[in-house]
Amino acid sequence: MTGIPTAAPDDDPPGPDDETGPLAITADLHGPWVTLALGGTLDWLTASSLDGRITAVTAQHTPPWLALDLSALTFCDTSGLNILIRAYKGVIAANGRFLLLSPSSRVAQLLEITGLDRHLTITDVLPD
């Protein structure tokens, strides 16, 4: 019998099942900046909730100054990256400012591998 080979449990790459669970989003206002702190997993199951929050923020604040705090984000897949790119493009198109705050080491590595770290502003401190 032939079939698709499966990896042993120890060989599985880390994924959303290994993480802290669904996406938590906390909003806060710091001067002109709206900060959305993300925690947990940003993947195809949770990306739409972040997209909805970003849409609401950019509609309420003109021009939008949006910072996404990624320090507690434990997992991000391509759906999550797509939301980050769309948020960046939307905020910039509205003459706003967009940045990523303190990405976790796993997310920072993903941003570097994909080259997004060369296109998005990433910082540890929210500017004035």
N, C-alpha and C positions, 0 to 999 in steps of 0.2 A: 504494500500500500504506500503510495506517495502522497506527500502533503507539504504544506508550508512548514519549514522548521520553526520551532519555537525556542526562545531563549530560556535558560534556566533562571529562576527568580533572582539570583544574585547578579545576573547579567543585564537585568532590565535597567534602561536609563531612567533617571528620575523623571517623574511626571506629576500631573495634578493629584493623583491618588496618594502620593507620598507627602503632600503638603498639608497646610493648616486648614484647608477647606475653602468655602466660597469667598467671593470678593466682599470685603468690607470697605465702604466709602464714607469718609467723614469730611464734611465741608467746614471751612473756617475762613474768616476774612482778616487779612493783615494789611491795613492801609488800602492801597488800590488793588492788591492781589487777592484773588480767590484761590485758596489752597484746597485741593482735594487730596486727602491722605488715603492711600490705597493699602490694603492689607489682605494677605491670602493669595488667591489664585486668579489671575487674569487670563482667561482662555475663551474658547468658543462658546462656552456655556454662560460666562459672566460678562463678556465684552459688551453686550447690548445694554446692560445696566449702567456701565460706565459711560457709554455713548449717550444715553439719555440724560445723565447728570451733566455731562459736558455741554450738551445742547441747551439745557436749561440755564446753566451758568452763562454761556455766551449770549443767550437771549436777554438775560437780566442785566448784564454789565457791559456797557458800551463806552469805549472800546474794552474788550475783555482782556484782563491781565490774569492769566491762568497758570498756576503752578501745580504740578502733580508730584506729591510726595511719595516716592517709591521705596522708602526705607524699610517698610514692612511687607513689601510685595515679595512673595516667596517663589512664584512661578508665573511665567508669561510665555504664551505661545504666539504664533503668527497672527492670530485673530487679535490678540492684545496689542501687538506691534502695529497692526493696521489701524486700530483705534487711536494710538498715539500719533501716528502720521496724519490721520484725518483731523484730529484735534489741532495739531500744529498748523496745518493748512487753513483750517477754518478760522482760527484765532488770528493768524497773520493776514488773511484776506479781510478781516474786520478791523485792520490796523491796530491789533492788540499785541500783547507780549505773551510768550509761552516758554515755560521752562520745566525741566525735570529736576526734582530735589532728591539728593542723597539716595540714588538707586542702591538696592541691596546688591551684594557681590554677584549673585547669580544673574540679576537683571542687568547690571553694569556690563558683565561679560557678554550677554546677549546683544546689548546695544553696540558694543565694540565689534563683535563678530559680524554683525549686519551692516556696520558702517554708519549707523544712525547717530553715534556719538560725534561724528564729524558734521552733522547737519542740525542737530537739536542742541539747545543750550542746556547743559547739565552742570549743576552747582550744588554745593552743600549748604549755602546760605541764601536766603531770600533777599534779593536786592531791594533798596528803598525805592 
